[in-house]
Amino acid sequence: MTVLAAGDVSPGLLGFVVVALIGFALYILIKSMNKQMSKIQVPHEGEADDKKAE
């Protein structure tokens, strides 16, 4: 049986792949969020006042 010291243990390839996938998913989500946010039309103050006057 091999006993490893605390400093000898590393996350390895699996840890890197998991972190890379989370980072890629975050990139895709932020890109999608920016696309959705650009579709939102916010009325300006002058336009809101004109609609209330009518």
Beta strands, then each sheet from edge to edge (+ up, - down):
end
